[in-house]
Amino acid sequence: MKKYLLLIEDEKIWEKFKELIDRDINTEIMELIKKRVEKND
């Protein structure tokens, strides 16, 4: 699997996201991607 750099320009949104996650950031982002992909199928 390739890894990508995630650029977050809005620091407030990033802080809020970090507070909301229960697992590591990679897992959370992968879940978001999966949901998005399934939604578009």
Secondary structure, DSSP 8 states (H G I E B T S, - for coil): ----------HHHHHHHHHH-SS-HHHHHHHHHHHHHHHH-
